[in-house]
Every structure is written in structure tokens, then in C-alpha cells.
Amino acid sequence: MELGEYQREAQKTDQFRKDERVVPLLGMGGEVGSLLAEYKKFMRDGPAHVLFPVQVAEELGDILWYLANAATKFDLDLDTIAAENLAKTQDRWPPDGSEPVYRLFDDDYPATEQLPRRFTAQIREEPGEGGKPRIVLTIDSVAAGDPLQDNSHDPDGYRFHDVFHLGHAAKLGWSPVLRGKLLKRKDQEPPDRKRRSDEEVNEVEDGGRAIVIDEAVVAYVWEYARRHNFLDGVSTVDYGVLKTIKQLTSGLEVAARSSHQWEEAILAGYGVWRQIKERRQGVIAVDLETRVIEVVG
């Protein structure tokens, strides 16, 4: 039986008014409680609880009825709900081989408008204004961006945050900050890697708003990571964080990347960041084609 068919048939047995939305919600809560009570009995009695599978099936059936009833009362289709939920969970935890074919966003552009496929970034720390440490970043031996301090009352290592933009590039093939700011050179024409051959792409994907979003994602994840030991020993990122990132980037090309790929970028970036922060310097190898970012030497 299809879910949509079940929903329609279940509605024929509804004994409540169509506007009583709270009833199926309370019903689901009650049936979940009954299911937990059956499991408690099973924990106590073990194999002696011979009807445990039957009772579980009945409680799950009741939950399904209330679920279908809630969907109907909220004018939703159970088939659509199921399909959208599968899409969401597969975006988060893709089955083997189900990820979209990975392709760099600027493959079809001239080499001068592409992010470099392989490069080496070097970070070193030096005294800054007022004796506060600042970092200097070079990419393939060329100065990249401006020297950065933590810009915080407490030295927390945010001065090394360009590592996260490198992580975005390595794992997602995307970083407007890297393309438009970190790779900018006054001695070359054009001075950056923006896709100027396509006016709309240059404005939307590589322009100021996209750069701000790239920085915003880094700052947002930083606050999450700061409360979780900077992701040391962490193997997953809360779905709520990934969902917010997907919302922030929904109007950009990087929306094609899955939540799973964003999680990879975040964890890889923080893995490198922790090493660089501990040493206060380091050399980072980035390869966009193999999706690798690592500290070397």
C-alpha cells in the first residue's frame, strides 16, 4: 500500500472534526509513550514478553494513523512528506554512490578565472599593533590578503580563520573570499580570479555579497565550534548548523553542494586550523581536484 492511499483510507475512520489539529498531535505523543512502555516491559521480561513484536507493530500502526491524520488536517500529502524527508536525509547522509557528480564550478572558464587547482599556503605569526600577534598569509609565495589579528578581547585564534576559506575551496570548490580577496595581486591583470567573462556570474557569485556570505558562514560556524572545543574529537556537525548554512547560501552556486559535503569542509578546516593554531605557523597543501587540505612539513 502506498502512503498516499493509506492516508486517504485512514481519513475515512477519523472520528474528530476536521479543524481539531491538536488531536492527532496528542495522539502521536500518547502512542509513542505506549511504545516506550512496551519496550520497558521487554527490558524487564526479556524473551518472556512473547507478544513484544506484535505490540510494537500495533503501536507503530497507531502512530502511523495519527501521523496520516495530522498530515491531512494540515493539508499535507504523506507521499510528498516522505519523498522530501528522504531527500533531506540523503543530502545529510548520502548512501554510497548517491552523491552528485562532483564538478568544479569554474571548469568552463578561462584559466585566469579559475581557482588554482593545487596550491600551497603558508601562514606565519608576527608581532602586530600593540604587541598583539597577527598572521601573514602567502599563497604560492605571494602575499594573500591583509595581515590579520584576532579582533577580540581574548586571543582565541580567529586570526587564523583564512584556513576555513581554504577548506571551503578544497572541499566545496567554492570560496568568493579566496577568489576575490586572498588571490588578489596588484601586479597582474586582471588582479583576481573573478569570472569577469560572465557579467552576471561575476556580480552574483564572485561579488561583494557572496564574499560577505562566505565570511558570515565562517563566523557563524566559529561560534558553534567555540562552544564545542573547536570540534576536536568531533565527527559530526549538528544538522541545525548545516541547515542554516544551506539557507545562507541558497541563492549561490554552492547550493549544489550537499549538507554532507559542508560537514566535510567544516571538519577538515578545523582539523587544519587546530594544527596551525598550536604551532602558530604552518604550510598547507590544497588540492581542489582530489578535495584535500592538509598541513605538510
C-alpha positions as CSV (number, residue, x, y, z in Angstrom):
1,M,0.0,0.0,0.0
2,E,1.3,3.5,-0.9
3,L,1.4,6.1,1.8
4,G,-1.0,8.4,-0.1
5,E,-3.5,5.6,-0.3
6,Y,-3.1,4.8,3.4
7,Q,-3.6,8.5,4.2
8,R,-6.9,8.6,2.3
9,E,-8.2,5.3,3.8
10,A,-7.2,6.3,7.3
11,Q,-9.1,9.6,7.0
12,K,-12.4,7.6,6.5
13,T,-12.1,6.4,10.1
14,D,-11.4,9.8,11.6
15,Q,-13.9,10.5,14.4
16,F,-12.8,14.1,15.1
17,R,-13.7,17.4,13.5
18,K,-11.5,18.5,10.6
19,D,-10.3,21.6,12.5
20,E,-9.1,19.6,15.6
21,R,-5.4,19.6,14.7
22,V,-4.2,19.1,18.2
23,V,-5.9,15.7,18.5
24,P,-3.6,13.8,16.2
25,L,-0.6,15.6,17.7
26,L,-1.6,14.5,21.2
27,G,-2.4,11.1,19.8
28,M,1.1,10.6,18.4
29,G,2.6,11.6,21.7
30,G,0.4,9.1,23.6
31,E,1.2,6.3,21.2
32,V,4.9,6.9,21.5
33,G,4.5,6.7,25.3
34,S,2.7,3.4,24.8
35,L,5.5,2.1,22.6
36,L,8.1,3.1,25.2
37,A,6.0,1.3,27.9
38,E,6.1,-1.9,25.8
39,Y,9.9,-1.6,25.5
40,K,10.2,-1.2,29.2
41,K,8.3,-4.4,29.7
42,F,10.6,-6.1,27.2
43,M,13.7,-4.9,29.1
44,R,12.2,-6.3,32.3
45,D,10.8,-9.6,31.0
46,G,13.1,-10.3,28.0
47,P,12.0,-13.4,25.9
48,A,9.1,-14.0,28.3
49,H,7.4,-11.0,26.7
50,V,6.4,-13.1,23.8
51,L,3.9,-10.6,22.4
52,F,6.5,-7.8,22.2
53,P,6.8,-7.8,18.3
54,V,3.0,-7.8,18.0
55,Q,2.6,-5.0,20.4
56,V,5.3,-2.9,18.7
57,A,3.6,-3.4,15.4
58,E,0.3,-2.3,16.8
59,E,1.8,0.8,18.5
60,L,3.7,1.7,15.3
61,G,0.4,1.3,13.4
62,D,-1.4,3.7,15.7
63,I,1.4,6.2,15.4
64,L,1.1,5.9,11.6
65,W,-2.6,6.6,11.8
66,Y,-2.2,9.7,13.8
67,L,0.7,10.8,11.5
68,A,-1.6,10.4,8.5
69,N,-4.4,12.2,10.3
70,A,-2.1,15.1,11.2
71,A,-0.9,15.4,7.6
72,T,-4.5,15.6,6.4
73,K,-5.5,18.2,8.9
74,F,-2.5,20.3,7.9
75,D,-3.4,19.9,4.2
76,L,-0.2,18.0,3.5
77,D,0.4,14.9,1.4
78,L,2.1,11.9,3.1
79,D,3.7,10.8,-0.2
80,T,5.3,14.3,-0.6
81,I,6.4,14.4,3.0
82,A,8.1,11.0,2.7
83,A,9.9,12.0,-0.6
84,E,11.1,15.3,0.8
85,N,12.3,13.6,4.0
86,L,14.3,11.0,2.0
87,A,15.9,13.8,0.0
88,K,16.8,15.7,3.2
89,T,18.3,12.6,4.9
90,Q,20.2,11.5,1.8
91,D,21.6,15.1,1.5
92,R,22.9,14.7,5.0
93,W,23.9,11.0,5.0
94,P,24.3,10.0,1.3
95,P,24.2,6.3,0.6
96,D,27.3,5.0,-1.2
97,G,27.4,6.3,-4.7
98,S,24.4,8.7,-4.4
99,E,26.3,12.0,-4.2
100,P,26.0,14.1,-7.3
101,V,29.0,14.0,-9.7
102,Y,31.5,16.5,-8.3
103,R,32.4,19.2,-10.7
104,L,34.2,22.4,-10.0
105,F,32.0,25.5,-10.7
106,D,34.6,27.3,-12.8
107,D,35.6,24.3,-15.1
108,D,34.3,26.1,-18.2
109,Y,36.0,29.4,-17.6
110,P,39.5,30.6,-18.7
111,A,42.4,29.5,-16.6
112,T,42.8,33.1,-15.4
113,E,39.3,33.0,-13.9
114,Q,39.6,29.6,-12.2
115,L,40.6,28.9,-8.7
116,P,44.0,27.3,-8.8
117,R,43.6,23.5,-8.7
118,R,46.6,23.0,-6.5
119,F,48.5,25.5,-4.3
120,T,50.4,25.8,-1.1
121,A,49.5,28.4,1.5
122,Q,52.0,29.4,4.2
123,I,50.9,31.0,7.5
124,R,53.4,32.7,9.9
125,E,52.8,34.7,13.0
126,E,54.5,38.0,13.8
127,P,54.0,40.8,16.4
128,G,51.3,43.3,15.4
129,E,50.0,46.5,16.7
130,G,50.2,46.8,20.5
131,G,52.2,43.6,20.6
132,K,49.2,41.6,19.6
133,P,50.1,38.7,17.3
134,R,49.0,38.8,13.7
135,I,49.3,36.4,10.9
136,V,50.6,36.8,7.4
137,L,49.3,34.5,4.7
138,T,51.1,33.8,1.4
139,I,49.8,31.5,-1.4
140,D,52.4,30.0,-3.6
141,S,54.9,32.5,-2.1
142,V,52.7,35.6,-3.0
143,A,51.2,37.7,-0.2
144,A,47.5,37.0,0.2
145,G,45.0,39.3,1.9
146,D,45.9,41.6,4.7
147,P,47.7,40.7,8.0
148,L,45.0,39.6,10.5
149,Q,44.7,39.9,14.2
150,D,42.0,38.2,16.4
151,N,40.0,41.4,16.7
152,S,38.8,40.1,20.1
153,H,39.3,41.0,23.7
154,D,40.7,37.5,24.3
155,P,43.2,35.9,21.9
156,D,41.2,33.0,20.5
157,G,43.0,32.1,17.2
158,Y,40.4,33.7,14.9
159,R,43.4,35.4,13.2
160,F,44.0,32.0,11.5
161,H,40.5,31.9,10.1
162,D,41.6,32.1,6.4
163,V,42.2,28.4,6.8
164,F,38.4,27.9,6.7
165,H,38.2,29.7,3.3
166,L,40.9,27.4,2.1
167,G,38.8,24.5,3.4
168,H,35.8,25.8,1.5
169,A,37.8,25.8,-1.7
170,A,39.3,22.4,-1.1
171,K,36.1,20.5,-0.1
172,L,33.5,22.5,-2.0
173,G,35.3,24.1,-4.9
174,W,33.9,27.4,-3.6
175,S,35.2,30.5,-1.8
176,P,34.5,34.0,-3.1
177,V,36.9,35.3,-0.4
178,L,39.7,33.2,-1.8
179,R,38.8,34.1,-5.4
180,G,38.3,37.9,-4.9
181,K,40.5,38.8,-1.9
182,L,43.1,36.3,-1.0
183,L,44.3,35.7,-4.5
184,K,44.2,39.4,-5.4
185,R,47.5,40.7,-6.9
186,K,48.2,44.2,-7.9
187,D,50.9,43.1,-10.4
188,Q,48.6,41.2,-12.6
189,E,45.7,41.9,-14.9
190,P,43.0,41.0,-14.0
191,P,44.1,41.3,-10.4
192,D,42.0,38.5,-9.1
193,R,40.3,35.2,-10.2
194,K,36.8,36.6,-10.6
195,R,34.8,35.3,-13.6
196,R,34.7,38.6,-15.5
197,S,33.9,36.9,-18.8
198,D,30.3,36.4,-17.5
199,E,28.9,39.7,-16.1
200,E,26.1,38.1,-14.0
201,V,28.3,35.4,-12.5
202,N,31.0,38.0,-11.7
203,E,28.4,40.1,-9.9
204,V,26.4,37.4,-8.1
205,E,28.8,34.5,-7.5
206,D,32.0,36.4,-7.1
207,G,30.9,39.8,-5.9
208,G,30.7,41.6,-2.6
209,R,27.5,39.9,-1.4
210,A,28.9,36.4,-2.0
211,I,32.1,37.4,-0.2
212,V,30.1,38.6,2.8
213,I,28.2,35.3,2.8
214,D,31.5,33.3,2.8
215,E,32.7,35.4,5.7
216,A,29.4,35.0,7.5
217,V,29.4,31.2,7.2
218,V,32.9,31.2,8.7
219,A,31.9,33.5,11.6
220,Y,28.7,31.5,12.3
221,V,30.4,28.1,12.4
222,W,33.1,29.7,14.6
223,E,30.6,30.4,17.3
224,Y,29.3,26.9,17.1
225,A,32.8,25.4,17.1
226,R,33.9,27.6,20.0
227,R,31.2,26.0,22.2
228,H,32.3,22.5,21.1
229,N,36.0,22.5,21.8
230,F,36.7,23.7,18.3
231,L,35.4,20.4,17.0
232,D,38.4,18.5,18.5
233,G,37.3,14.8,18.6
234,V,34.0,15.7,16.9
235,S,33.0,13.6,13.8
236,T,29.6,15.2,13.0
237,V,28.2,18.7,12.9
238,D,24.7,19.4,14.2
239,Y,22.1,19.3,11.5
240,G,20.7,22.7,12.6
241,V,24.1,24.3,11.8
242,L,24.2,22.7,8.3
243,K,20.6,23.7,7.7
244,T,21.4,27.3,8.5
245,I,24.4,27.3,6.2
246,K,22.3,25.9,3.4
247,Q,19.8,28.7,3.9
248,L,22.5,31.4,3.9
249,T,24.0,30.0,0.6
250,S,20.7,29.0,-1.1
251,G,21.0,31.7,-3.7
252,L,24.5,30.8,-4.8
253,E,26.1,28.1,-6.9
254,V,27.4,26.4,-3.8
255,A,23.8,25.4,-3.0
256,A,24.6,22.4,-5.2
257,R,26.8,21.0,-2.5
258,S,25.2,18.7,0.0
259,S,25.0,19.1,3.7
260,H,27.4,16.1,3.9
261,Q,29.9,18.0,1.8
262,W,29.6,21.1,4.0
263,E,30.2,18.9,7.0
264,E,33.4,17.6,5.4
265,A,34.6,21.1,4.7
266,I,33.9,22.2,8.3
267,L,35.6,19.3,9.9
268,A,38.6,19.3,7.6
269,G,39.0,23.1,8.0
270,Y,39.0,22.9,11.8
271,G,41.4,19.9,11.7
272,V,43.9,22.1,9.9
273,W,43.1,25.2,12.0
274,R,43.9,23.3,15.3
275,Q,47.3,22.3,14.0
276,I,48.2,25.8,12.7
277,K,47.0,27.4,15.9
278,E,49.0,25.1,18.0
279,R,52.2,25.7,16.0
280,R,51.4,29.4,15.3
281,Q,52.5,28.8,11.8
282,G,52.4,26.1,9.1
283,V,52.3,25.2,5.4
284,I,49.0,24.0,4.0
285,A,48.6,22.0,0.8
286,V,45.3,22.4,-1.0
287,D,44.1,20.3,-4.0
288,L,40.7,21.1,-5.4
289,E,40.5,18.1,-7.7
290,T,41.2,15.5,-5.0
291,R,39.4,17.6,-2.4
292,V,42.3,17.5,0.0
293,I,43.5,20.1,2.5
294,E,46.3,19.2,4.9
295,V,49.2,20.6,6.9
296,V,52.6,19.5,5.3
297,G,56.2,19.6,6.5
